[in-house]
């Protein structure tokens, strides 16, 4: 079982980000109390099995104080059992990873996911990141010196920065995990508004494809396994939490905008901090729920499973909908295999190197409709 906790606060707004967050930290204490209360209200959502992972995402969870982290963990421990050796991850910004703060974090978590994005000073300024290039370079070493071994760093490609330099500096950090994401300009972000008004050019798709191919070749040549399209890890250092998402394992999401999944439905918490706090303080859960038909479950599995090194087990699909998917999609499946976008591995189908560039298109073409 898996628990995700969304901490919806940031020091400042990155110009590309469309995640749910607020830069007003006045309600942080009230939010932590509400999160603790939701954990109590949602204690029966998951089966009574130990938590294998806990993940603090955001926002910027590294803004939490020692007392706030302690309150959340005390609540978790009273409502759930935690498996020995559970993976406990906290997303952090480089500017928060100073020696004193790392000592606090070490009490609670055993894995850090650090949002470096790039080592280029000018690009960090354009992105409106809270950290600078020097902090990008030193934060991992400081965390390692504090005793953290299980560290992931986030990179972005398609930014227009020197991506070869970003990769070289990432390799020099000797971290076991790298997550890399393509810049996507979203509406209602600063960059989205700039692009709409003509003050920012559209994304350079050719450059992004070239950088993705460089990312794949560079990291795999240096001992990383691409176990999901955006995720690279040294052997046996995959993210257990994220792997659970891709392999249809149940998880509970707590906090505003957090999602939960139990195999048969997904629910989406309200994306408004004030409404979330008011509802939980009143003992209510405010969320939308989507009941998943068998077709929906198949489509979800294809969308997430194809992104991974394991691909999709046709036996799982058959267990859900019998032979119907095979009958409906046989021609599409064989076409993608013939074009070398998909390959068979025993009873699984997996994306090829060429297919990874078109993962969402391939998946959607294989959906039941």
C-alpha positions in Angstrom: 0.0 0.0 0.0 1.2 3.5 -0.7 0.5 7.0 0.6 1.0 10.3 -1.2 0.9 13.6 0.7 0.6 16.9 -1.3 2.1 19.9 0.3 0.7 22.9 -1.7 3.2 25.6 -0.9 6.2 27.2 -2.7 8.4 30.2 -2.0 7.7 31.5 -5.4 6.0 30.5 -8.6 8.1 28.9 -11.3 7.1 30.3 -14.7 6.4 27.0 -16.3 4.6 25.2 -13.4 0.9 24.4 -13.4 0.8 22.1 -10.3 -1.4 23.1 -7.5 0.4 25.4 -5.0 0.3 28.7 -3.2 3.1 31.2 -2.4 1.1 32.4 0.7 2.5 30.4 3.6 0.2 31.9 6.2 -2.1 28.9 6.2 0.7 26.3 6.3 0.0 25.3 9.9 -3.7 25.0 9.3 -3.0 23.0 6.2 -0.8 20.5 8.1 -3.6 20.1 10.7 -6.1 19.5 7.9 -3.8 16.9 6.2 -3.5 15.1 9.6 -7.3 15.2 9.9 -7.7 13.8 6.4 -5.4 11.0 7.2 -7.7 10.1 10.0 -10.8 10.4 7.9 -9.3 8.3 5.1 -7.8 5.6 7.3 -10.1 2.9 5.9 -9.5 3.8 2.2 -6.7 1.3 1.8 -6.6 -2.4 2.8 -5.1 -3.0 6.2 -1.7 -3.8 4.9 1.6 -2.0 5.9 2.5 1.1 3.9 5.4 0.2 1.6 6.0 3.8 0.5 5.2 7.3 1.7 5.8 10.2 -0.7 5.7 13.9 0.1 5.1 15.9 -3.1 4.1 19.3 -4.0 4.6 22.2 -4.1 7.7 22.2 -2.0 7.5 19.7 0.9 11.0 20.8 2.1 9.3 23.9 3.4 7.8 21.9 6.3 9.2 22.5 9.7 10.4 19.7 12.0 7.2 20.1 14.1 5.0 19.9 11.1 6.8 16.8 9.8 6.6 15.2 13.2 2.8 15.9 13.4 2.2 14.3 10.1 4.3 11.2 10.9 2.7 10.8 14.3 -0.7 10.8 12.6 0.4 8.3 10.0 1.8 6.0 12.6 -1.5 6.0 14.6 -3.6 5.2 11.6 -1.4 2.9 9.5 1.4 0.4 10.0 4.6 1.1 8.1 6.5 -1.8 6.6 10.1 -2.2 7.8 12.4 -0.5 5.3 9.5 1.4 3.7 10.6 3.9 1.1 9.9 7.4 2.4 10.5 10.2 -0.2 10.4 13.9 0.2 10.6 16.3 -2.8 13.1 19.1 -2.0 14.4 22.3 -3.6 18.2 22.7 -3.6 18.0 26.0 -1.6 16.3 24.1 1.3 19.0 21.5 1.5 21.3 23.1 4.1 23.0 21.2 6.8 20.5 22.1 9.6 17.5 21.2 7.6 19.0 18.0 6.3 19.5 16.8 9.9 15.7 17.3 10.5 14.8 15.5 7.3 17.0 12.6 8.1 14.8 11.9 11.1 11.8 11.3 8.9 12.7 10.3 5.4 15.2 8.0 3.7 14.9 9.3 0.1 15.2 12.7 -1.5 13.9 13.8 -4.8 15.7 17.1 -5.6 14.3 19.5 -8.2 17.5 20.7 -9.9 16.0 21.1 -13.4 19.2 22.6 -14.9 22.6 23.8 -13.8 22.5 26.8 -16.1 22.3 30.1 -14.2 20.6 32.2 -16.8 17.9 29.5 -17.5 17.2 29.2 -13.7 16.6 32.9 -13.6 14.2 32.7 -16.6 12.4 29.9 -15.0 12.0 31.9 -11.7 13.4 29.0 -9.7 14.1 29.8 -6.0 17.7 28.3 -6.2 20.7 29.3 -8.2 23.3 27.4 -10.2 25.8 27.1 -7.3 23.0 25.5 -5.1 22.2 23.1 -7.9 25.8 21.8 -7.8 26.4 21.6 -4.0 23.0 20.5 -2.7 23.5 16.8 -3.6 26.9 16.7 -2.0 25.6 18.3 1.2 22.7 15.8 1.3 25.2 12.9 0.8 27.4 14.2 3.6 24.3 14.2 5.8 23.8 10.5 5.2 21.4 10.4 2.3 22.3 7.7 -0.2 18.9 7.2 -2.0 18.7 10.4 -4.0 16.9 11.3 -7.2 17.4 14.5 -9.2 15.0 16.1 -11.6 16.2 17.5 -14.9 14.3 19.2 -17.7 15.1 19.0 -21.4 13.8 21.3 -24.1 14.6 24.3 -22.0 17.2 25.8 -24.4 20.0 25.3 -21.8 23.2 23.4 -22.4 21.7 20.0 -21.9 25.1 18.2 -22.5 26.5 20.2 -19.6 23.5 19.3 -17.4 24.0 15.6 -18.1 27.8 15.8 -17.4 27.2 17.6 -14.0 24.4 15.1 -13.1 26.7 12.1 -13.8 29.4 13.7 -11.6 26.9 13.7 -8.7 26.8 9.9 -8.7 23.2 9.7 -7.7 21.2 6.4 -8.1 18.2 7.9 -9.8 17.4 10.6 -12.4 14.0 11.8 -13.5 14.0 13.9 -16.7 11.0 15.7 -18.1 10.4 17.6 -21.3 9.4 21.2 -21.0 5.7 21.6 -21.8 4.2 25.1 -21.9 0.9 24.9 -20.1 -1.9 27.5 -20.3 -2.3 29.9 -17.4 1.4 29.8 -16.5 3.7 32.8 -17.0 5.3 31.1 -20.0 2.0 30.0 -21.3 0.7 33.6 -21.2 3.9 34.9 -22.8 3.5 32.3 -25.6 -0.1 33.2 -26.1 0.8 36.9 -26.4 3.6 36.2 -28.8 6.4 37.1 -26.4 7.7 33.6 -26.1 8.4 31.2 -29.1 6.8 27.8 -29.3 8.7 24.8 -28.0 11.5 23.5 -30.2 10.3 19.9 -30.7 13.3 18.9 -32.8 15.6 20.0 -30.1 13.6 18.3 -27.4 13.7 15.0 -29.3 17.4 15.3 -29.9 18.0 16.0 -26.1 15.8 13.1 -25.2 17.8 10.7 -27.4 21.0 12.1 -25.8 19.5 11.6 -22.4 18.7 8.0 -23.1 22.1 7.1 -24.6 24.2 9.0 -22.1 22.5 7.6 -19.0 22.2 4.0 -20.2 25.9 4.1 -21.2 26.7 5.1 -17.7 24.9 2.3 -16.0 21.4 3.6 -15.6 18.4 1.6 -16.6 15.5 3.4 -18.2 12.7 1.6 -16.4 10.1 4.3 -17.3 10.2 6.8 -20.1 11.2 9.7 -17.8 12.9 7.6 -15.1 16.5 6.2 -15.0 18.0 4.3 -12.1 21.0 2.3 -11.2 20.2 -1.4 -10.8 17.8 -2.1 -7.9 17.3 1.7 -7.2 14.0 2.2 -9.0 11.4 4.4 -7.2 9.2 1.9 -5.4 6.4 4.6 -5.0 6.3 5.6 -8.7 6.5 2.0 -9.8 3.4 1.3 -7.8 1.5 3.9 -9.8 2.5 2.3 -13.1 1.7 -1.2 -11.9 -1.9 -0.5 -10.8 -1.3 -0.8 -7.0 -3.7 1.0 -4.7 -2.6 4.3 -3.2 -4.1 7.1 -1.0 -3.5 10.7 -1.9 -3.9 13.2 0.9 -4.0 17.0 0.6 -5.6 19.5 -1.9 -5.5 18.2 -5.5 -4.2 14.8 -4.4 -5.5 11.7 -6.3 -6.3 8.3 -4.9 -6.8 4.9 -6.6 -8.2 1.7 -5.2 -8.4 -0.4 -8.4 -12.0 0.3 -9.2 -12.2 4.1 -8.9 -10.1 7.3 -8.8 -10.9 10.2 -6.6 -9.6 13.8 -6.9 -9.4 16.1 -3.9 -10.6 19.7 -4.3 -8.0 21.9 -5.8 -8.4 24.9 -3.5 -6.6 25.3 -0.2 -9.2 27.2 1.7 -12.1 24.9 0.6 -10.0 21.9 1.4 -9.2 23.1 4.9 -12.8 24.1 5.6 -14.2 20.8 4.5 -11.7 18.7 6.5 -12.1 20.8 9.6 -15.8 20.0 9.3 -15.1 16.3 9.1 -16.0 16.2 5.3 -14.0 15.0 2.3 -14.5 17.1 -0.7 -13.5 15.2 -3.9 -14.7 14.1 -7.3 -14.9 10.4 -7.9 -14.5 8.5 -11.2 -15.8 4.9 -11.2 -13.6 2.9 -13.6 -15.4 0.6 -15.9 -13.4 -2.5 -17.1 -12.7 -0.6 -20.3 -11.3 2.3 -18.3 -9.2 0.0 -16.3 -7.7 -1.5 -19.4 -7.0 1.9 -20.9 -5.4 3.1 -17.7 -3.2 0.0 -17.6 -2.1 0.6 -21.3 -1.4 4.3 -20.7 0.8 3.7 -17.6 2.2 0.2 -18.3 3.5 1.0 -21.8 5.7 3.7 -20.3 7.6 1.2 -18.3 10.3 -1.4 -18.9 7.8 -4.1 -18.1 5.2 -3.0 -20.6 1.7 -4.5 -20.6 0.9 -8.1 -19.8 -1.7 -9.2 -22.2 -2.9 -11.7 -19.5 -3.9 -8.8 -17.3 -5.9 -7.3 -20.1 -7.6 -10.6 -20.8 -8.5 -11.1 -17.2 -10.3 -7.8 -17.3 -12.2 -7.9 -20.6 -11.6 -11.4 -22.0 -10.7 -11.6 -25.7 -12.4 -8.4 -26.7 -9.3 -6.2 -26.6 -7.4 -8.7 -28.7 -10.2 -8.8 -31.3 -10.6 -5.1 -31.5 -7.0 -4.1 -31.4 -5.2 -6.9 -33.2 -4.6 -5.0 -36.4 -3.4 -1.9 -34.6 -1.1 -3.9 -32.4 0.4 -5.8 -35.4 0.8 -2.6 -37.3 2.8 -1.0 -34.5 4.9 -4.1 -34.1 5.6 -4.1 -37.8 6.6 -0.4 -37.7 9.0 -1.2 -34.8 7.2 0.9 -32.2 6.2 -2.1 -30.2 7.8 -5.4 -29.5 6.5 -8.7 -27.9 8.4 -10.1 -24.9 6.7 -13.4 -24.1 3.1 -12.3 -23.2 4.0 -8.7 -22.8 4.1 -5.8 -25.2 6.7 -3.1 -24.7 7.6 0.1 -26.5 10.8 0.1 -28.6 13.3 2.9 -28.6 11.5 4.5 -31.5 8.1 3.9 -29.9 9.0 5.8 -26.8 8.9 9.1 -28.8 5.3 8.4 -29.5 4.2 6.7 -26.3 1.0 8.6 -25.7 -0.2 8.2 -29.3 0.6 4.5 -29.4 -1.2 4.0 -26.1 -4.3 5.9 -27.1 -4.5 4.0 -30.4 -4.7 0.8 -28.3 -7.5 2.0 -26.0 -10.9 0.3 -25.9 -13.5 2.8 -27.2 
